[in-house]
């Protein structure tokens, strides 16, 4: 039987520090060396270690370099694990940190079984996630461009008081604005053009999402998610792309914890202290759920748009969606009547929305290919 070698990789853009830990409690743990940050350099080390007849178990931290190493090593049949940096045990008294020590720590903890892997999405799921995040970045740029334009107008005493901003009336109002100095007029037009360009980019990315989702393996899940109130196409796609198959969670509490929607706690002995939500895990999915939770501040009803989204869905999915709407709308009013702040209320609603989405995901078959 071949021996097992635990390999810790501290991965950076241009370099990888490699450490190995021999199997067994008394096995040697040592720094193997520093190599280039590319796959050929890593392959050279892997072949050298395999030449000893050892079975390799590799681990590295999730980071900006993505999952390229994981997919490459898994394709070679090598056991590889990706761990979250925030979930790696650390000693409070350890004040020295460098790449060499990080690699040694990973190898030693992997041998001890103290590390838990993160979920690695499929390549096609990650591609859809990139598209969704691209749209999210475009929305953030649009918001920033609008803020810059608003600040410019305010500095020059121009206030729009005609109602909702960025409506058709507001756009006509913007077209009527003029400034005394030509340089200010040019600046104003550039700010307006920046907003329009950002809006066009958001529309292009939204249209691409709408076109590409039907060809995605998680398209049935996206359609089923939209049966719920407050879950539009973008919210549904974001949840599916960021979290993947929700049925991989054994119960909804695990999903709530993954999204960082459960209360934090610092208790000791007979003292119990609970604080705000942990905000760990995937912040993109948590954000869209909180946004969707605002829709439950109105009484429960199936609007025309919601009815169109539910058309053709299984009866079990529609039943879960209606049950969710009745409960969440009632819970919103109940929490509000108790004097809870609106942000606390919508966070509680978002937490329960995750549970109902988990139940819907279990009703929808997903292709394994």
C-alpha positions in Angstrom: 0.0 0.0 0.0 1.4 3.4 -1.1 2.1 6.0 1.6 0.1 9.2 1.7 1.7 12.7 1.5 -0.3 15.8 2.4 0.7 18.7 0.2 -0.1 22.3 1.2 0.1 25.0 -1.4 0.2 28.7 -0.7 -0.9 30.1 -4.1 -0.1 33.5 -5.4 -0.2 35.1 -8.9 3.5 34.5 -9.6 4.6 31.9 -7.1 3.4 28.8 -5.1 5.0 27.8 -1.9 4.9 24.0 -1.4 5.0 22.2 1.9 4.6 18.4 2.5 3.5 16.5 5.6 4.3 12.7 5.9 1.4 10.5 7.0 1.2 9.7 10.7 1.3 11.7 13.9 5.1 11.8 13.9 5.5 12.3 10.2 7.9 15.0 9.0 6.4 18.3 8.0 8.8 20.4 5.9 8.9 23.2 3.3 9.4 21.6 -0.1 10.2 24.8 -2.0 8.9 27.8 -3.9 7.9 27.4 -7.5 6.4 29.5 -10.3 2.7 30.2 -10.2 1.8 28.4 -13.4 0.5 24.9 -14.0 3.6 23.4 -15.7 5.7 24.3 -12.6 3.2 22.6 -10.4 3.1 19.6 -12.6 6.8 19.2 -12.3 6.5 19.0 -8.5 3.6 16.6 -8.6 5.4 14.2 -10.9 8.5 14.3 -8.6 6.4 13.5 -5.6 4.5 10.8 -7.4 7.7 9.2 -8.5 8.2 8.1 -4.9 5.0 6.0 -5.2 3.1 8.2 -2.8 -0.6 9.0 -2.8 -1.0 12.8 -2.8 -3.7 14.8 -1.0 -3.4 18.5 -2.0 -4.9 21.5 -0.3 -4.8 25.3 -1.0 -6.8 28.4 0.0 -9.5 29.9 -2.1 -8.4 33.2 -3.5 -8.2 35.4 -6.6 -6.5 32.6 -8.6 -9.7 30.7 -8.7 -10.2 27.0 -9.1 -7.8 26.3 -12.0 -5.4 24.2 -9.8 -8.3 22.2 -8.3 -9.8 21.4 -11.7 -6.4 20.5 -13.2 -5.4 18.2 -10.3 -8.8 16.6 -10.1 -8.6 15.9 -13.8 -5.3 14.0 -13.1 -7.1 11.9 -10.5 -5.3 13.6 -7.6 -7.3 14.3 -4.4 -7.4 18.1 -4.1 -9.3 20.4 -1.6 -10.0 24.1 -1.6 -10.5 25.7 1.8 -11.9 29.1 2.9 -9.1 31.3 4.5 -11.5 32.4 7.2 -12.2 28.8 8.3 -8.5 27.8 8.8 -7.8 27.4 12.6 -5.2 29.9 13.9 -3.5 30.3 17.2 -4.2 33.6 18.9 -0.6 33.9 20.0 0.9 33.3 16.6 2.2 36.7 15.4 4.3 35.6 12.4 2.7 35.0 9.0 4.5 34.4 5.7 4.0 32.2 2.7 6.3 29.5 3.9 4.5 29.1 7.2 1.1 29.3 5.5 2.0 26.3 3.3 3.3 24.3 6.3 0.1 25.1 8.3 -2.1 23.9 5.4 -0.2 20.6 5.1 -0.2 19.9 8.8 -3.9 20.8 9.3 -4.9 18.7 6.3 -3.1 15.7 7.8 -4.9 16.3 11.0 -8.3 16.4 9.3 -9.0 19.9 10.6 -9.9 21.5 7.3 -13.3 21.5 5.5 -13.5 22.0 1.8 -15.5 24.8 0.1 -18.0 24.1 -2.6 -16.3 24.2 -6.0 -18.8 25.1 -8.8 -18.8 23.4 -12.2 -17.1 25.3 -15.0 -20.5 26.1 -16.7 -22.0 27.3 -13.3 -18.9 29.5 -12.7 -19.3 31.0 -16.2 -22.9 31.9 -15.4 -21.8 33.3 -12.1 -19.3 35.5 -13.8 -22.0 36.9 -16.1 -24.2 37.6 -13.1 -21.4 39.3 -11.2 -20.6 41.3 -14.3 -24.1 42.7 -14.3 -23.9 43.4 -10.6 -20.7 45.4 -11.2 -22.4 47.3 -14.0 -25.3 48.2 -11.6 -22.8 49.4 -9.0 -21.1 51.6 -11.7 -24.5 52.9 -12.8 -25.4 53.8 -9.2 -22.0 55.6 -8.8 -22.5 57.5 -12.0 -25.9 58.7 -10.9 -24.5 59.8 -7.6 -21.8 61.9 -9.4 -24.3 63.5 -11.6 -26.6 64.3 -8.7 -23.7 65.8 -6.7 -22.7 68.0 -9.6 -26.3 69.3 -10.0 -26.6 69.9 -6.3 -23.4 71.9 -6.2 -24.9 74.3 -8.8 -28.3 74.6 -7.0 -30.3 72.5 -9.4 -32.8 70.3 -7.6 -35.4 68.1 -9.2 -38.7 68.2 -7.4 -40.9 66.6 -10.0 -41.3 63.2 -8.3 -39.4 59.9 -8.9 -35.8 60.4 -10.2 -34.8 58.8 -13.5 -38.3 58.7 -14.8 -39.2 60.0 -18.2 -40.1 63.4 -16.7 -36.8 63.5 -14.9 -34.9 62.8 -18.1 -36.7 65.6 -19.9 -35.8 67.9 -16.9 -32.2 66.9 -17.4 -32.4 67.8 -21.0 -33.6 71.3 -20.2 -30.6 72.1 -17.8 -28.1 74.7 -18.9 -25.1 76.3 -17.3 -23.5 79.7 -17.6 -20.0 78.4 -18.4 -19.3 76.1 -21.4 -16.9 74.0 -19.4 -19.7 73.2 -16.9 -22.1 72.3 -19.7 -19.5 69.9 -21.1 -19.0 68.4 -17.7 -22.7 68.0 -17.2 -23.1 66.2 -20.6 -20.3 63.9 -19.8 -21.9 62.9 -16.5 -25.2 62.3 -18.3 -23.5 60.2 -21.0 -21.7 58.1 -18.3 -25.1 57.3 -16.7 -26.6 56.3 -20.1 -23.6 54.1 -21.0 -23.9 52.3 -17.7 -27.6 51.7 -18.2 -27.0 50.3 -21.6 -24.3 48.0 -20.3 -26.8 46.7 -17.6 -29.4 46.2 -20.3 -27.0 44.2 -22.5 -25.9 42.0 -19.7 -29.5 41.4 -18.5 -30.5 40.4 -22.0 -27.6 38.0 -22.2 -28.7 36.4 -19.0 -32.2 36.1 -20.3 -30.9 34.4 -23.5 -28.4 32.0 -21.9 -30.3 30.8 -18.9 -32.6 28.4 -20.9 -29.5 26.5 -22.1 -28.0 26.2 -18.6 -28.4 22.9 -16.6 -29.9 24.8 -13.7 -32.6 26.5 -15.8 -35.4 24.4 -14.3 -34.3 25.6 -10.8 -34.2 29.2 -12.0 -37.8 28.9 -13.3 -39.0 27.2 -10.2 -37.4 29.9 -7.9 -39.4 32.6 -9.7 -42.6 31.1 -8.4 -41.9 32.9 -5.2 -42.8 36.4 -4.6 -39.8 38.8 -4.6 -37.7 36.3 -6.7 -37.4 37.8 -10.2 -35.2 36.4 -13.0 -32.0 38.2 -11.6 -32.6 37.1 -8.1 -33.3 33.5 -9.2 -30.2 33.3 -11.4 -28.0 34.9 -8.8 -29.1 32.3 -6.2 -28.6 29.4 -8.5 -25.2 30.6 -9.8 -23.8 31.6 -6.4 -25.0 28.7 -4.4 -25.4 25.9 -7.0 -27.7 23.0 -6.3 -29.4 23.9 -3.0 -30.4 20.3 -2.4 -26.7 19.6 -1.5 -27.7 21.1 1.9 -29.2 18.5 4.2 -31.6 21.0 5.8 -32.5 24.6 5.3 -30.6 25.7 8.5 -27.4 24.8 6.7 -28.3 27.0 3.8 -29.2 29.9 6.1 -25.8 29.5 7.9 -24.0 29.3 4.5 -25.6 32.6 3.5 -24.7 34.3 6.8 -28.3 34.9 7.7 -28.2 33.3 11.1 -27.6 35.4 14.3 -24.1 35.5 15.7 -23.5 34.2 19.2 -21.0 34.7 22.0 -22.2 32.6 24.9 -20.3 31.2 27.9 -21.7 29.3 30.9 -25.1 30.5 31.7 -24.8 33.7 29.8 -26.2 33.8 26.3 -25.4 36.7 24.0 -26.7 36.8 20.4 -26.0 39.6 18.0 -26.6 40.5 14.4 -26.3 38.1 11.5 -22.9 36.5 10.9 -22.7 37.8 7.3 -20.4 34.9 6.5 -20.6 32.9 3.3 -21.8 34.2 0.0 -22.7 37.9 0.2 -24.0 38.1 -3.4 -26.8 35.6 -2.7 -27.5 37.2 0.7 -27.9 40.6 -0.9 -30.5 39.6 -3.5 -32.5 37.7 -0.9 -32.7 40.8 1.3 -33.8 42.8 -1.7 -36.4 40.3 -2.6 -37.7 40.2 1.0 -39.0 43.8 0.7 -41.8 42.5 -1.6 -43.5 40.8 1.4 -44.4 44.1 3.0 -47.6 44.0 1.0 -50.6 41.6 1.6 -50.3 38.1 0.0 -51.7 37.9 -3.5 -50.8 36.4 -6.9 -50.3 39.3 -9.2 -50.5 39.0 -13.0 -46.7 39.0 -13.3 -46.3 36.3 -10.6 -49.0 34.2 -12.2 -47.2 34.4 -15.5 -44.0 33.2 -13.9 -45.8 30.3 -12.2 -47.5 29.1 -15.4 -46.3 25.6 -16.3 -44.6 24.9 -13.0 -45.3 21.8 -11.0 -48.2 22.0 -8.5 -45.9 21.2 -5.6 -43.7 24.2 -6.5 -46.7 26.5 -6.7 -48.0 25.2 -3.3 -44.7 25.9 -1.6 -44.6 29.4 -3.2 -48.1 30.2 -1.9 -47.4 28.8 1.5 -44.2 30.9 1.6 -46.1 34.1 0.6 -48.8 33.7 3.2 -46.3 33.0 6.0 -43.8 35.7 5.1 -46.3 38.5 4.5 -47.9 37.7 7.9 -44.5 37.5 9.6 -43.5 40.8 8.1 -46.6 42.5 9.6 -46.1 40.7 12.9 -42.5 41.7 13.3 -43.3 45.3 12.3 -46.0 45.5 14.8 -43.5 44.5 17.5 -41.5 47.6 16.7 -38.7 45.9 14.9 -36.7 48.1 12.5 -37.4 47.5 8.8 -33.9 46.2 8.2 -34.3 43.6 10.9 -37.6 42.6 9.5 -36.4 42.1 6.0 -33.4 40.2 7.2 -35.7 37.8 9.1 -37.8 37.4 6.0 -34.8 36.8 3.8 -33.7 34.0 6.2 -37.0 32.2 5.8 -37.1 32.8 2.0 -33.9 30.8 1.9 -35.7 27.9 3.6 -38.5 27.9 1.1 -36.1 28.1 -1.9 -34.4 25.1 -0.5 -37.7 23.3 -0.4 -38.5 24.3 -4.0 -35.0 23.1 -5.2 -35.7 19.6 -3.9 -38.9 19.4 -6.1 -37.0 20.2 -9.3 -34.9 17.5 -11.0 -31.5 18.6 -12.3 -29.6 17.0 -15.1 -26.4 15.4 -13.9 -24.6 16.3 -17.2 
